[in-house]
Amino acid sequence: MKLARILLAPALCAVMAAPAAAEKLSLGAISGYLNGLATAEGEFTQVNADGSISTGQLYIKRPGRMRFEYDPPEETLVVADGDTVGVVDPKSNTGPEAYPLHRTPLKIILARHVDLTRERMVTGHASDGKTTTVRAQDPEHPEYGHIELVFTGDPVELRQWVIDDGQGSRTTVILGDLQTGVRLSNDRFEIPGVGPVGQPTR
């Protein structure tokens, strides 16, 4: 399975519980929330580029680590280990695929220190009265694509993101209720069959 399908789909307008006419969250408040998000786990629903829907379990351990476990019949595993994003598809005959994390928009939320006030990082910041959406990119490499993050407030919570690979391919990930502050071992974020520099192991 290609990374474009897994990480990088038409945007889905999710209905989220939020107070009516909530104020737009500041970039400082959102940055603070992300910096305080050390570990989390929860269910997710993903809308792929072809319109199909996948579900699974998500694990986050900042900085740099994220794991997507896809439900049957897909059973794909996607892991960011801090340096590399590995895609393990049990149905593939070519083995796992590996991509540099720093070349994906996910690195923005997995960075050790998130600062959305950085010049040229945020290219959109809006509220619909219920949620706040931030569109962010790597200011040094906008060609890597961008990520649209959707938050609710009181308290601040990340509810959805859309990743655009910079070439028109979009993937939406809608989060269930995240449990934060959970214990997650580093072993959970090892990529099966991929070496430490992103090379397949033999």
N, C-alpha and C positions, 0 to 999 in steps of 0.2 A: 504494500500500500504506500502511496506516495505521500510525502510530507504535506504537499499542497492540499490534499484531501483531509488530512488529519488536523493540521494546525493553521493552515493558511486558507465562501459559501454565501449565498445571499443572506443579508441581515434579517434576523427574525425579530419582530417586535414582540417582546415578552411582556406579559401582564404581571407586574410586580406589586406587592403590597407596600404601600408607602403613604405617608400622610399627604393630604391634599395640599397643594400650593406650597410645597416644601421649598426652602430657599436654596439657591445654587450653592453647592459646596465649593469652598475655595481650593485652589491648587495646593496651598499649604496644608489644609486639613486632609486632603486626599493623600498627599505625600506622607504625612504623619501616620495615617492609617496603614498605608502599605509598608512603611518602615517598621511598624509595630506588629506586622503580620509575620511572625516567625514560623509557625507551623499551622497547617489547616488540613482538613479532609472533609469530603462531602460528595454527593452525587452530582453528575452533570448530564446535560443533554446537548448534543452537538448537531448542528445543521451543516451538512457537507455541501461542497460546490455543486454536486449533481442533484441537490434537493433531498437526498436521503437523510435519515435521522439515525444517529447513534447515541447510545447511553453508556454510562459507566461510572467508575469511582475515580475521584481526583485526590491527589495528595500533593501538598506544597510544603517545602522546607527551604525557606530563604536563608542565605542568598543562593541562587543558582539552581535549585533542585525542584523538579516537578515530575509527577508520574500520573499518566492516564491509563487506567485499566478498563478496556472496553468489554461490554457484556457480550455473551453469545448472541447470535452466531459469529460475530466479528472476531472477538477474542484477540484483538491487536493490543500491543503494549507500546506506549510511547513514554520515554524517560529522558529527562534532562538531568545530567549528573553534575552540573556546574560548569562544564566546558562544552559538552556535546549533547545534541538531541539525537537519541537513537529510536528508530522505528522497527519494531519486531513484529512481523506478521507470520504466524504459524503456517499460513497457506502459501507463503512465498517460497519459491525454489532458489532464490538468489541470496538468501540470508538477510541479516539486519542491514538497514540503511542508517548512515550517520551524517549529521549536519552540524556545523559550528553553531553553538548557541548564540554567539554574539552577532550572527547574521540573521537572526529572527527577531521579530518585535517582542517576543516573550521576554527577552533580556531586560526590557524596560521595567517590568514589574518584578523580575527576579534579581535585580541589581542589589548589591550590598547596601547602597544608599540611593533611594529614589528621591529625585529633586525635579518635580514637574515645573518648577519656576525657571529652570535652566533655559537660556536663550535658544529659541528655535526648536525646542523639544515639543511643546504643545502647539498644535495648529488648529485646534477647535476646543471650545469650552462652553457648554450650553446646558440649560435646564428646561425641561418640559413642565415644570411645576411639581413633578413627582420624583424624577430622577435627574441626576447630573451625569452628563456624558463628556468625557475627555478624549480627544484624539491626539495621540502622541507618536513620535517617531524618534529615531536616533538622529540628532542634529548633524552629526558628522557623516552619516550615511543614510539619507532619506530614500535611497534606492532599495534599501532592505525592506521597505514597506512600512506600514503603520498599524497601530492597535487602537481600537475604540473601546474605552472602558466605561461601563455604566455602573453608577453607584446610587444607593439609597442613603438617606440620612437618618440621624437620631435613633440609634447610633449609625455611624458611617459603615456601610457594608458594600463589598464588591458583589454585583449580581450577574454581570454578563460581560463578555468581551467579544469583539469582532476583529479578526486579524486579516489584513489585506497584504498580500505578498508583493505589492507594488506593480503587479502585472494584471490586475483585474480579478484575481482569484481570492474569494473571501470565505471565511469560515466563522461561524457563530458558536460560541460556547455559553450556555446558560447554566448558572450555578444553582444548586439547591442550597439549603441552609448549611453554611460552613461551620464545622466545629473547629475552634481555634485553640491554640495552646496544647495540642495533643503531642504525645511522645511518638516520634518517628525516627527509626534508626537509619543511618546512612546507607545500610545494606539495601534498603528498599529502593534506593535511587541508583543502583548499579545497573548498567545496561547489559543484558545477557548477550554474549557473543560479540561484544564490541570492546576493543582495548581502550586504554586511558587516553589515547590521542585520536580516538575516533576510527581506528583501523579494525576491521573485522578480525577476530581471533580464529585460530585454526584448531 
